[in-house]
C-alpha cells in the first residue's frame, strides 16, 4: 500500500504558511445535525422519559420491539459485577491495574486542591472552600467505538473528587452490551448505568426526567450529535470540552528506532481520517528512515485505510534546524499528545509550555498514557492546550469564597467599598457598606 506523506522544511520561505494551513481545523457545523439535535433536546425537555424511550428504540434498533419502560434500560449493579466476573482473568487484571494507577495519580490532585483560610489582624477571615459536584453524567460511546478506558478516565477522577452520584449513559446498538465497558463501570464505582445514547441521553442528563435526575456536569466523548447536544446544554449544566480530532506530535533527535516512531504516529492516525500525526526532527536521514518504516508497516495495520487517509491529508514529516526550533514549533502547535523521543528528554521538556500531555523518552509511548500510566487521557485538542488542561479531579469540584468580616474590619473595608460604589453610581451598595460603619462606631 503506497501513500504520499507531506514533507516540510522549516527553512523554506513558505513554511509557516504551509504549517498553518496543515494545522487549520474547524469542525464544520452540519445544519441537518444541529436542527435534529435542537428538536431532540426540545422534545426530551418537554416529554421526558417518553421521548428518551422513543428515540432509544428508534436509533439503537433495540430487538424484540424495543424497551417498553425506562426501567428496562437500567443496568443493575449485579449485572455490572457479572460482566466483570465473566471477563478473562487477563482482562480483569488489566482493568484493575489501570484503574488503580489512575486512582493513585488523581488522589494526588485532590491533595493539592484543598481549600484555605487566613485571618487578618482585625479578625476578618477570608478563604476558599472546595466542594464536589453532587451528581455528574458520563457519556460513553457504544457499538464499534466502545472504550472501557474512557469509563475509568472519566469516572475515577469524579469519584476521587467526592462526587456522590455518577450516572453513566452508554448506547447499545441492536441491544448489544459491551462487557468490558460494564466491567470498567463496576471497577470505577459508577453509581448507575443507563443504556441510552445520542442527543437524547445528553438532554435527559441535562434537563432530568421522571426517572433520570438532572446532573451538574456532563463529561465524555461522543459523535457529532453528542457534541452538538453538549454545546447546546452548556449553561444548564457544565461540560468537559468539545473535543476535536486526536493529535500526536513527536519531537525526535534521531536516536529512536524509526519503526517505533512510525507506529506512534499510527497510534493516533488510526482513530479517524481527521486525526493528525506530525514528526519534528533535525535529521533528514532519520526522517527518511521513518518514512520508509511508515511504508513498510502500514500494510500490516488492520486500520490501514484510515491511517493512510489521516497521514496523507493531515500528517507531516518536518525537518527543523535543531531541537530548540522543534520546541518552539511544538509550543505553537500545542498538541494534545507530545512525545519527546530523545536521549535527554527533560532538557527539551523544560522548553515546552503548551501540550495536553508530554511523554518523555523513547519508552514513553502515547498508547501507555491512553490506558494505564495514570494521568488522564481526556486531553485538550485543536490548540486548546494553550488555555485548558487534561480532565482531572478539579473538573468535578467547585470553589466557594468565604468572607467573615469582623466588626473592626467593616469600619475599614466599608469606607473603601462605599467610595468605589459611589464612583459606580450604585448608592444602595454604598449605603449597605456605610450602615456597618455607623453601627460599628
Residue, then its C-alpha position, 0 to 999 in steps of 0.5 A: x500500500x503506497x501513500x504520499x506523506x507531506x514533507x516540510x522544511x522549516x527553512x523554506x520561505x513558505x513554511x509557516x504558511x504551509x504549517x498553518x494551513x496543515x494545522x487549520x481545523x474547524x469542525x464544520x457545523x452540519x445544519x441537518x445535525x444541529x436542527x435534529x439535535x435542537x428538536x431532540x433536546x426540545x422534545x426530551x425537555x418537554x416529554x421526558x422519559x417518553x421521548x428518551x424511550x422513543x428515540x432509544x428504540x428508534x436509533x439503537x434498533x433495540x430487538x424484540x420491539x424495543x424497551x417498553x419502560x425506562x426501567x428496562x434500560x437500567x443496568x443493575x449493579x449485579x449485572x455490572x459485577x457479572x460482566x466483570x466476573x465473566x471477563x478473562x482473568x487477563x482482562x480483569x487484571x488489566x482493568x484493575x491495574x489501570x484503574x488503580x494507577x489512575x486512582x493513585x495519580x488523581x488522589x494526588x490532585x485532590x491533595x493539592x486542591x484543598x481549600x484555605x483560610x487566613x485571618x487578618x489582624x482585625x479578625x476578618x477571615x477570608x478563604x476558599x472552600x472546595x466542594x464536589x459536584x453532587x451528581x455528574x453524567x458520563x457519556x460513553x460511546x457504544x457499538x464499534x467505538x466502545x472504550x472501557x478506558x474512557x469509563x475509568x478516565x472519566x469516572x475515577x477522577x469524579x469519584x476521587x473528587x467526592x462526587x456522590x452520584x455518577x450516572x453513566x449513559x452508554x448506547x447499545x446498538x441492536x441491544x448489544x452490551x459491551x462487557x468490558x465497558x460494564x466491567x470498567x463501570x463496576x471497577x470505577x464505582x459508577x453509581x448507575x448505568x443507563x443504556x441510552x445514547x445520542x442527543x437524547x441521553x445528553x438532554x435527559x442528563x441535562x434537563x432530568x426526567x421522571x426517572x433520570x435526575x438532572x446532573x451538574x456536569x456532563x463529561x465524555x466523548x461522543x459523535x457529532x450529535x453528542x457534541x452538538x447536544x453538549x454545546x447546546x446544554x452548556x449553561x444548564x449544566x457544565x461540560x468537559x470540552x468539545x473535543x476535536x480530532x486526536x493529535x500526536x506530535x513527536x519531537x525526535x533527535x534521531x536516536x529512536x528506532x524509526x519503526x517505533x516512531x512510525x507506529x506512534x504516529x499510527x497510534x493516533x492516525x488510526x482513530x479517524x481520517x481527521x486525526x493528525x500525526x506530525x514528526x519534528x526532527x533535525x535529521x533528514x536521514x532519520x526522517x527518511x528512515x521513518x518514512x520508509x518504516x511508515x511504508x513498510x508497516x502500514x500494510x500490516x495495520x488492520x486500520x490501514x485505510x484510515x491511517x493512510x487517509x489521516x497521514x496523507x491529508x493531515x500528517x507531516x514529516x518536518x525537518x527543523x534546524x535543531x531541537x530548540x526550533x522543534x520546541x518552539x514549533x511544538x509550543x505553537x502547535x500545542x498538541x494534545x499528545x507530545x512525545x519527546x523521543x530523545x536521549x535527554x528528554x527533560x532538557x527539551x521538556x523544560x522548553x515546552x509550555x503548551x501540550x495536553x500531555x508530554x511523554x518523555x523518552x523513547x519508552x514513553x509511548x502515547x498508547x501507555x498514557x491512553x490506558x494505564x500510566x495514570x494521568x488522564x487521557x481526556x486531553x485538550x485538542x485543536x490548540x486548546x492546550x494553550x488555555x485548558x488542561x487534561x480532565x482531572x479531579x478539579x473538573x468535578x469540584x467547585x470553589x466557594x469564597x468565604x468572607x467573615x468580616x469582623x466588626x473592626x474590619x467593616x469600619x475599614x473595608x466599608x469606607x473603601x467599598x462605599x467610595x468605589x460604589x459611589x464612583x459606580x453610581x450604585x448608592x444602595x451598595x454604598x449605603x449597605x457598606x456605610x450602615x456597618x460603619x455607623x453601627x460599628x462606631 
